Amino acid sequence: MTTATGTSTTADYTATRYLKPAKATNAFNEFVLKLTKLGVSVLGSRVLSVRGRKSGELRSVPVNLLKLDGERYLVAPRGVTQWVRNLRVAGEGQLRVGRRTETFTYTELADAEKPEILRAYLKRWKFEVGVFFDGVDAKASDEKLLEIAPGYPIFKIA
């Protein structure tokens, strides 16, 4: 788990699941990124910007911001992506829609905390991200969601 300032409280990041995006996905992501920067949120999209852990340069990617029970979450459906690795090192990031930019810190959820969030995420965006869940959907049992949880980093936005 990671604290609200992004500092690691355990070194257990053994889940290294990562699905590299295809060229078509990169083109789609670039389109969503541009729309979101212009202020058009596509089904809750935000531009996530995080300092690169090696370069120190700001890196940006479109993400789906999940709102659930008054809390906000970022889910990494492709696993331990570059933005996940950068966020863990940087300890903070920025979310943007149009001209509105919000700097945030986070708490990374433990696997036991993920099933409810994964279910809500799949319910909202299965049409877009379902392919990354190997047939698991929002109707899956808590046990199944707990089983796949290590492969899906989730960050609660503070």
Backbone as a chain_set.jsonl record, in Angstrom:
{"seq": "MTTATGTSTTADYTATRYLKPAKATNAFNEFVLKLTKLGVSVLGSRVLSVRGRKSGELRSVPVNLLKLDGERYLVAPRGVTQWVRNLRVAGEGQLRVGRRTETFTYTELADAEKPEILRAYLKRWKFEVGVFFDGVDAKASDEKLLEIAPGYPIFKIA", "coords": {"N": [[0.85, -1.191, 0.0], [0.347, 2.314, -0.515], [0.964, 5.488, 0.88], [-0.986, 8.534, 1.425], [0.643, 10.501, 0.439], [1.941, 9.28, -1.507], [4.089, 7.726, -0.82], [5.762, 4.67, -0.545], [4.606, 2.006, 1.454], [5.024, -0.611, 1.52], [7.165, -2.896, -0.153], [6.054, -4.463, -2.006], [5.438, -4.871, -5.025], [4.93, -6.93, -6.776], [3.198, -7.754, -8.744], [3.4, -7.62, -12.024], [1.97, -7.315, -14.33], [1.408, -6.236, -17.582], [0.001, -4.786, -20.386], [0.835, -3.931, -23.495], [-0.066, -1.121, -25.465], [-1.68, -1.238, -28.686], [-0.917, 0.099, -31.977], [-3.217, 1.309, -33.059], [-4.642, 1.816, -30.75], [-2.995, 3.698, -29.542], [-3.374, 5.833, -31.303], [-6.107, 6.356, -30.898], [-6.03, 7.034, -28.166], [-4.518, 9.377, -28.323], [-6.299, 11.028, -29.684], [-8.417, 11.189, -27.784], [-6.986, 12.384, -25.724], [-6.432, 14.92, -26.838], [-9.055, 15.949, -27.184], [-9.892, 16.007, -24.487], [-8.064, 17.805, -23.383], [-9.014, 20.045, -24.636], [-11.281, 20.435, -23.231], [-13.393, 18.718, -23.492], [-14.715, 16.143, -21.964], [-14.564, 12.786, -22.385], [-16.801, 10.568, -21.55], [-16.031, 10.801, -18.803], [-13.321, 11.114, -19.0], [-9.976, 12.158, -18.262], [-6.963, 14.071, -18.447], [-4.104, 12.702, -17.403], [-1.222, 13.77, -15.895], [2.103, 13.184, -15.131], [5.288, 13.357, -13.584], [8.096, 12.037, -15.233], [9.855, 9.219, -14.094], [12.515, 8.836, -14.679], [13.307, 10.786, -16.59], [12.229, 13.142, -15.594], [10.572, 14.776, -16.939], [7.302, 16.043, -17.718], [4.779, 13.742, -18.296], [1.979, 12.745, -20.21], [-1.251, 11.206, -20.331], [-4.397, 9.873, -21.389], [-6.957, 9.072, -19.053], [-9.537, 7.205, -17.338], [-11.541, 8.589, -14.969], [-12.861, 7.315, -12.156], [-15.737, 7.781, -10.284], [-17.021, 7.035, -7.187], [-19.196, 6.51, -4.601], [-18.653, 9.054, -3.452], [-15.905, 9.159, -3.582], [-12.835, 9.223, -5.531], [-11.194, 7.466, -8.143], [-8.351, 6.103, -9.855], [-7.874, 3.653, -12.187], [-5.76, 1.171, -13.48], [-6.158, -0.404, -16.249], [-4.497, -1.789, -17.995], [-2.52, -2.754, -16.415], [0.681, -2.63, -14.815], [1.638, 0.043, -15.925], [3.564, 2.622, -17.663], [2.661, 5.094, -16.654], [1.716, 4.316, -14.169], [4.049, 3.401, -12.889], [5.53, 5.79, -12.917], [3.86, 7.458, -11.369], [3.961, 6.191, -8.886], [6.602, 6.722, -8.16], [6.763, 9.543, -8.333], [4.794, 10.423, -6.538], [2.743, 12.209, -6.712], [0.328, 13.664, -8.96], [-1.255, 15.222, -11.819], [-4.545, 16.06, -12.784], [-6.469, 16.83, -15.577], [-8.97, 18.669, -17.284], [-9.806, 20.434, -20.01], [-9.125, 23.744, -19.213], [-8.997, 23.422, -16.524], [-6.994, 22.285, -13.999], [-5.921, 19.957, -11.659], [-3.888, 19.251, -8.982], [-2.911, 16.286, -7.378], [-2.614, 13.943, -4.65], [-2.316, 10.546, -3.567], [-3.644, 7.349, -2.48], [-2.57, 4.132, -2.797], [-4.466, 1.303, -3.438], [-4.812, -1.704, -1.533], [-4.899, -5.138, -2.554], [-7.134, -6.471, -1.439], [-8.965, -4.438, -1.177], [-9.877, -3.873, -3.699], [-11.999, -5.29, -5.241], [-14.711, -4.103, -5.255], [-14.22, -1.655, -6.502], [-13.122, -2.432, -8.963], [-15.367, -3.758, -9.999], [-17.218, -1.622, -10.279], [-15.795, -0.038, -12.09], [-15.646, -1.719, -14.334], [-18.366, -1.944, -14.853], [-18.959, 0.615, -15.697], [-17.113, 1.136, -17.839], [-16.742, -1.183, -19.435], [-17.171, -1.669, -22.191], [-15.083, -0.309, -23.315], [-12.698, -1.094, -22.011], [-12.908, -3.766, -21.477], [-11.599, -5.821, -22.897], [-9.118, -5.997, -21.709], [-9.499, -7.444, -19.464], [-9.757, -10.156, -19.687], [-12.251, -11.599, -20.098], [-13.511, -11.283, -17.656], [-16.115, -9.612, -16.018], [-18.401, -7.04, -14.81], [-20.23, -8.565, -13.444], [-18.893, -10.573, -12.224], [-17.846, -12.704, -9.516], [-16.987, -11.697, -6.146], [-14.801, -13.14, -5.322], [-13.539, -13.859, -7.742], [-12.865, -11.311, -8.716], [-11.129, -10.534, -6.702], [-9.142, -12.38, -7.141], [-8.038, -11.522, -9.589], [-7.175, -9.019, -8.914], [-4.395, -8.314, -8.174], [-3.199, -7.669, -10.627], [-4.103, -5.203, -11.414], [-3.461, -2.1, -10.769], [-4.77, 0.317, -8.508], [-5.63, 3.588, -7.655], [-6.583, 5.71, -5.095], [-7.747, 8.889, -5.183], [-6.626, 11.76, -3.535]], "CA": [[0.0, 0.0, 0.0], [1.057, 3.576, -0.588], [0.289, 6.498, 1.683], [-1.614, 9.642, 0.693], [1.659, 11.311, -0.216], [2.538, 8.484, -2.552], [5.248, 7.016, -0.324], [5.504, 3.239, -0.437], [4.663, 1.433, 2.788], [5.524, -1.966, 1.315], [7.908, -3.006, -1.408], [5.426, -5.555, -2.726], [4.843, -4.561, -6.321], [5.283, -8.113, -7.547], [2.305, -7.882, -9.89], [4.012, -6.858, -13.108], [1.132, -7.46, -15.511], [1.392, -5.051, -18.427], [-0.434, -5.01, -21.758], [1.284, -2.815, -24.329], [-1.108, -0.684, -26.407], [-1.462, -1.37, -30.125], [-0.81, 1.394, -32.662], [-4.56, 1.894, -33.169], [-4.978, 2.321, -29.418], [-2.232, 4.935, -29.353], [-4.044, 6.877, -32.088], [-7.346, 6.668, -30.183], [-5.648, 7.746, -26.936], [-4.085, 10.729, -28.706], [-7.537, 11.739, -30.003], [-9.093, 11.461, -26.506], [-6.116, 13.335, -25.028], [-6.645, 16.252, -27.418], [-10.406, 16.381, -26.822], [-9.947, 16.298, -23.052], [-7.322, 19.058, -23.189], [-9.887, 21.118, -25.112], [-12.391, 20.581, -22.298], [-14.437, 17.732, -23.783], [-14.463, 14.906, -21.24], [-15.194, 11.645, -23.038], [-17.264, 9.61, -20.534], [-15.266, 10.908, -17.56], [-11.88, 11.13, -19.249], [-9.11, 13.219, -17.77], [-5.571, 13.947, -18.846], [-3.238, 12.484, -16.254], [0.163, 14.172, -16.134], [2.99, 12.748, -14.046], [6.715, 13.499, -13.887], [8.788, 10.793, -15.555], [10.742, 8.808, -13.012], [13.903, 8.932, -15.138], [13.553, 12.042, -17.316], [11.743, 14.305, -14.856], [9.655, 15.516, -17.808], [5.888, 15.769, -17.52], [4.215, 12.797, -19.255], [0.516, 12.827, -20.161], [-1.999, 10.095, -20.89], [-5.806, 9.939, -20.992], [-7.417, 8.056, -18.098], [-10.933, 7.291, -16.912], [-11.644, 8.878, -13.543], [-14.04, 6.67, -11.6], [-16.309, 8.385, -9.077], [-17.815, 6.017, -6.508], [-19.496, 6.804, -3.192], [-17.991, 10.284, -3.02], [-14.444, 9.035, -3.729], [-12.385, 9.173, -6.922], [-10.182, 6.43, -8.331], [-7.732, 5.816, -11.137], [-7.639, 2.228, -12.354], [-4.86, 0.893, -14.6], [-6.64, -1.653, -16.836], [-3.4, -2.481, -18.681], [-1.556, -3.234, -15.434], [1.74, -1.745, -14.33], [2.022, 0.856, -17.077], [4.544, 3.673, -17.368], [2.081, 6.117, -15.778], [1.66, 3.737, -12.822], [5.422, 3.437, -12.347], [5.893, 7.194, -12.685], [3.064, 7.976, -10.258], [4.506, 5.616, -7.644], [7.847, 7.416, -7.826], [6.527, 10.983, -8.171], [3.998, 10.666, -5.339], [1.619, 13.086, -7.034], [0.08, 13.856, -10.379], [-2.222, 16.259, -12.16], [-5.67, 15.684, -13.631], [-6.877, 18.015, -16.327], [-10.024, 18.742, -18.297], [-9.767, 21.809, -20.49], [-8.19, 24.619, -18.485], [-8.995, 23.046, -15.102], [-5.954, 21.328, -13.625], [-5.922, 19.648, -10.23], [-2.782, 18.439, -8.49], [-3.43, 15.346, -6.384], [-1.839, 12.846, -4.07], [-3.126, 9.336, -3.661], [-3.373, 6.146, -1.705], [-2.727, 2.96, -3.652], [-5.271, 0.318, -2.72], [-4.384, -3.091, -1.368], [-5.722, -6.033, -3.372], [-8.395, -6.775, -0.748], [-9.853, -3.284, -1.328], [-10.121, -3.617, -5.12], [-13.156, -5.852, -5.954], [-15.819, -3.158, -5.452], [-13.778, -0.634, -7.456], [-13.04, -3.104, -10.263], [-16.737, -4.004, -10.468], [-17.775, -0.338, -10.715], [-15.033, 0.366, -13.276], [-16.106, -2.56, -15.444], [-19.753, -1.59, -15.143], [-18.95, 1.911, -16.393], [-16.286, 1.206, -19.045], [-16.43, -2.495, -20.016], [-17.139, -1.559, -23.65], [-13.803, 0.278, -23.707], [-11.547, -1.752, -21.385], [-13.206, -5.171, -21.201], [-10.599, -6.685, -23.522], [-7.964, -6.105, -20.813], [-9.914, -8.185, -18.272], [-9.829, -11.584, -20.018], [-13.572, -12.181, -19.913], [-14.087, -10.911, -16.36], [-16.951, -8.424, -16.148], [-18.955, -6.484, -13.573], [-21.042, -9.59, -12.777], [-17.994, -11.563, -11.626], [-17.912, -12.828, -8.059], [-15.932, -11.0, -5.398], [-13.632, -14.033, -5.31], [-12.862, -13.726, -9.036], [-12.277, -9.973, -8.763], [-9.994, -10.562, -5.785], [-8.118, -13.182, -7.799], [-7.358, -10.731, -10.634], [-6.809, -7.71, -8.351], [-2.973, -7.933, -8.214], [-2.792, -7.185, -11.936], [-4.766, -3.936, -11.732], [-3.223, -1.042, -9.782], [-5.857, 1.287, -8.307], [-5.214, 4.712, -6.812], [-7.644, 6.572, -4.547], [-7.269, 10.27, -5.311], [-6.845, 12.598, -2.352]], "C": [[0.88, 1.233, 0.0], [0.267, 4.621, 0.186], [-0.25, 7.618, 0.814], [-0.587, 10.535, 0.016], [2.371, 10.528, -1.291], [3.758, 7.71, -2.106], [4.904, 5.552, -0.112], [5.607, 2.792, 1.014], [5.03, -0.041, 2.718], [6.259, -1.966, -0.009], [7.283, -4.06, -2.301], [4.698, -5.077, -3.972], [5.147, -5.714, -7.263], [4.381, -8.322, -8.745], [2.845, -7.004, -11.008], [3.237, -7.014, -14.412], [1.131, -6.144, -16.283], [1.002, -5.464, -19.841], [-0.085, -3.768, -22.579], [0.185, -2.421, -25.311], [-0.689, -0.909, -27.861], [-1.396, 0.022, -30.745], [-2.167, 2.083, -32.781], [-4.996, 2.483, -31.831], [-4.255, 3.624, -29.145], [-2.882, 6.096, -30.095], [-5.334, 7.32, -31.397], [-7.038, 7.473, -28.92], [-5.221, 9.176, -27.232], [-5.297, 11.604, -29.02], [-8.27, 12.135, -28.714], [-8.298, 12.489, -25.701], [-6.366, 14.757, -25.524], [-8.029, 16.8, -27.072], [-10.477, 16.817, -25.367], [-9.192, 17.591, -22.733], [-8.142, 20.265, -23.641], [-11.102, 21.326, -24.208], [-13.539, 19.629, -22.541], [-14.063, 16.43, -23.092], [-15.253, 13.789, -21.898], [-15.518, 10.602, -21.973], [-16.419, 9.622, -19.26], [-13.77, 10.965, -17.753], [-11.216, 12.357, -18.616], [-7.752, 13.025, -18.415], [-4.775, 13.825, -17.558], [-1.834, 12.882, -16.663], [0.98, 13.843, -14.896], [4.427, 12.962, -14.506], [7.317, 12.127, -14.16], [9.802, 10.464, -14.483], [12.215, 8.884, -13.399], [14.203, 10.298, -15.734], [13.202, 13.279, -16.5], [10.782, 15.154, -15.668], [8.216, 15.105, -17.517], [5.382, 14.876, -18.647], [2.708, 12.801, -19.1], [-0.126, 11.659, -20.886], [-3.47, 10.268, -20.513], [-6.144, 8.787, -20.054], [-8.905, 8.254, -17.847], [-10.955, 7.508, -15.409], [-12.96, 8.297, -13.034], [-14.465, 7.396, -10.326], [-17.25, 7.361, -8.468], [-17.964, 6.388, -5.037], [-18.721, 8.01, -2.658], [-16.477, 10.25, -3.095], [-14.115, 8.971, -5.213], [-11.2, 8.212, -7.039], [-9.627, 6.443, -9.748], [-7.408, 4.33, -11.153], [-6.74, 2.055, -13.576], [-5.264, -0.435, -15.242], [-5.559, -2.448, -17.574], [-2.332, -2.977, -17.713], [-0.545, -2.185, -15.043], [2.342, -1.006, -15.527], [3.095, 1.866, -16.679], [3.945, 4.729, -16.441], [1.971, 5.605, -14.349], [3.039, 3.819, -12.174], [5.843, 4.867, -12.024], [5.148, 7.767, -11.487], [3.602, 7.457, -8.925], [5.777, 6.325, -7.207], [7.592, 8.889, -7.522], [5.733, 11.307, -6.907], [2.817, 11.594, -5.542], [1.485, 13.187, -8.541], [-0.875, 15.01, -10.578], [-3.305, 15.645, -13.031], [-6.188, 16.949, -14.288], [-8.061, 17.712, -17.236], [-10.055, 20.193, -18.737], [-8.715, 22.613, -19.757], [-8.097, 24.28, -17.004], [-7.952, 21.97, -14.845], [-5.955, 21.194, -12.109], [-4.708, 18.788, -9.91], [-3.322, 17.553, -7.379], [-2.325, 14.468, -5.814], [-2.786, 11.649, -4.053], [-2.783, 8.34, -2.571], [-3.564, 4.988, -2.675], [-3.428, 1.877, -2.85], [-4.589, -1.035, -2.646], [-5.342, -3.97, -2.168], [-7.083, -6.316, -2.744], [-9.423, -5.653, -0.89], [-10.359, -3.094, -2.761], [-11.424, -4.166, -5.712], [-14.298, -4.883, -6.223], [-15.468, -2.115, -6.513], [-13.692, -1.238, -8.861], [-14.428, -3.342, -10.841], [-17.358, -2.716, -11.018], [-17.088, 0.145, -11.999], [-15.495, -0.421, -14.501], [-17.55, -2.24, -15.832], [-19.807, -0.324, -15.997], [-18.256, 1.851, -17.753], [-15.963, -0.14, -19.691], [-16.314, -2.429, -21.534], [-15.775, -1.086, -24.151], [-12.616, -0.551, -23.222], [-11.748, -3.245, -21.144], [-12.185, -6.136, -21.757], [-9.379, -6.895, -22.616], [-8.267, -6.947, -19.567], [-10.178, -9.667, -18.548], [-11.165, -12.227, -19.686], [-14.223, -11.889, -18.575], [-14.908, -9.645, -16.57], [-17.531, -8.021, -14.803], [-19.798, -7.496, -12.801], [-20.203, -10.675, -12.115], [-18.142, -11.577, -10.108], [-16.796, -12.011, -7.411], [-14.651, -11.833, -5.405], [-12.833, -13.893, -6.61], [-12.185, -12.356, -9.144], [-11.067, -9.879, -7.838], [-8.824, -11.334, -6.404], [-7.345, -12.368, -8.839], [-6.795, -9.41, -10.113], [-5.317, -7.366, -8.419], [-2.505, -7.367, -9.549], [-3.334, -5.827, -12.316], [-4.505, -2.904, -10.637], [-4.405, -0.07, -9.734], [-5.379, 2.327, -7.312], [-6.433, 5.52, -6.397], [-7.078, 7.976, -4.503], [-7.616, 11.069, -4.057], [-6.926, 14.059, -2.771]], "O": [[2.021, 1.196, 0.461], [-0.963, 4.631, 0.146], [-0.003, 7.651, -0.391], [-0.937, 11.266, -0.911], [3.297, 11.035, -1.924], [4.416, 7.085, -2.939], [3.854, 5.237, 0.447], [6.554, 3.139, 1.719], [5.317, -0.657, 3.745], [6.002, -1.132, -0.877], [7.914, -4.509, -3.259], [3.479, -4.903, -3.962], [5.568, -5.507, -8.401], [4.772, -9.014, -9.686], [2.753, -5.779, -10.938], [3.809, -6.857, -15.49], [0.885, -5.078, -15.718], [1.595, -6.373, -20.421], [-0.649, -2.693, -22.372], [-0.432, -3.29, -25.927], [0.483, -0.789, -28.216], [-1.775, 1.008, -30.113], [-2.261, 3.3, -32.623], [-5.644, 3.529, -31.789], [-4.833, 4.553, -28.58], [-2.938, 7.213, -29.581], [-5.622, 8.514, -31.319], [-7.702, 8.47, -28.635], [-5.533, 10.088, -26.466], [-5.324, 12.783, -28.665], [-8.694, 13.281, -28.568], [-8.883, 13.367, -25.068], [-6.494, 15.686, -24.727], [-8.167, 17.969, -26.711], [-11.047, 17.861, -25.048], [-9.639, 18.381, -21.902], [-7.992, 21.364, -23.108], [-11.862, 22.276, -24.392], [-14.565, 19.717, -21.865], [-13.2, 15.694, -23.57], [-16.481, 13.846, -21.959], [-14.646, 9.847, -21.542], [-16.125, 8.565, -18.702], [-13.017, 10.876, -16.783], [-11.817, 13.421, -18.467], [-7.43, 11.931, -18.877], [-4.773, 14.733, -16.727], [-1.312, 12.391, -17.663], [0.605, 14.175, -13.772], [4.745, 12.77, -15.68], [7.081, 11.175, -13.416], [10.528, 11.342, -14.017], [13.075, 8.985, -12.524], [15.23, 10.903, -15.424], [13.798, 14.34, -16.685], [10.236, 16.135, -15.164], [7.948, 13.971, -17.121], [5.537, 15.211, -19.822], [2.202, 12.855, -17.979], [0.372, 11.183, -21.906], [-3.767, 10.76, -19.425], [-5.673, 7.665, -20.239], [-9.46, 9.322, -18.106], [-10.433, 6.684, -14.658], [-14.038, 8.736, -13.433], [-13.665, 7.599, -9.413], [-18.164, 6.873, -9.132], [-16.975, 6.557, -4.323], [-18.201, 7.979, -1.543], [-15.823, 11.219, -2.709], [-14.981, 8.703, -6.046], [-10.332, 8.152, -6.168], [-10.333, 6.75, -10.708], [-6.753, 3.814, -10.247], [-6.939, 2.72, -14.593], [-4.773, -1.487, -14.832], [-5.701, -3.657, -17.756], [-1.338, -3.562, -18.143], [-0.863, -1.0, -14.949], [3.39, -1.375, -16.057], [3.484, 1.953, -15.515], [4.628, 5.215, -15.54], [2.118, 6.384, -13.407], [3.167, 4.261, -11.032], [6.443, 5.123, -10.979], [5.736, 8.483, -10.676], [3.685, 8.205, -7.951], [6.006, 6.509, -6.011], [8.141, 9.427, -6.56], [5.963, 12.337, -6.273], [1.984, 11.751, -4.65], [2.396, 12.844, -9.293], [-1.258, 15.692, -9.627], [-3.029, 14.819, -13.901], [-6.327, 17.993, -13.651], [-8.142, 16.656, -17.863], [-10.302, 21.085, -17.925], [-7.553, 22.214, -19.685], [-7.222, 24.789, -16.303], [-8.022, 20.876, -15.406], [-5.987, 22.185, -11.378], [-4.522, 17.723, -10.497], [-4.098, 18.006, -6.538], [-1.265, 14.284, -6.411], [-3.934, 11.754, -4.485], [-1.79, 8.467, -1.855], [-4.614, 4.878, -3.308], [-3.036, 1.569, -1.725], [-3.889, -1.453, -3.568], [-6.478, -3.572, -2.426], [-8.084, -6.391, -3.456], [-10.621, -5.89, -0.741], [-11.197, -2.224, -3.0], [-11.94, -3.544, -6.641], [-14.809, -4.851, -7.343], [-16.313, -1.738, -7.324], [-14.138, -0.627, -9.831], [-14.645, -3.152, -12.037], [-17.954, -2.721, -12.095], [-17.748, 0.678, -12.891], [-15.708, 0.148, -15.572], [-17.902, -2.267, -17.011], [-20.619, -0.223, -16.916], [-18.74, 2.441, -18.719], [-14.988, -0.229, -20.437], [-15.438, -3.076, -22.108], [-15.362, -1.415, -25.263], [-11.631, -0.697, -23.945], [-10.84, -3.916, -20.654], [-11.927, -7.174, -21.149], [-8.679, -7.897, -22.763], [-7.397, -7.14, -18.718], [-10.766, -10.353, -17.713], [-11.207, -13.285, -19.059], [-15.393, -12.222, -18.381], [-14.45, -8.709, -17.226], [-17.186, -8.6, -13.774], [-20.054, -7.298, -11.613], [-20.748, -11.597, -11.509], [-18.52, -10.575, -9.5], [-15.796, -11.68, -8.049], [-13.55, -11.289, -5.483], [-11.605, -13.818, -6.585], [-11.051, -12.262, -9.615], [-10.086, -9.211, -8.167], [-7.662, -10.977, -6.209], [-6.128, -12.512, -8.956], [-6.017, -8.755, -10.806], [-4.988, -6.213, -8.7], [-1.504, -6.651, -9.593], [-3.067, -5.336, -13.413], [-5.261, -2.84, -9.668], [-4.961, 0.312, -10.764], [-4.804, 2.003, -6.273], [-7.217, 5.96, -7.238], [-6.056, 8.226, -3.865], [-8.753, 11.052, -3.585], [-7.108, 14.935, -1.925]]}, "num_chains": 1, "name": "protein.A"}
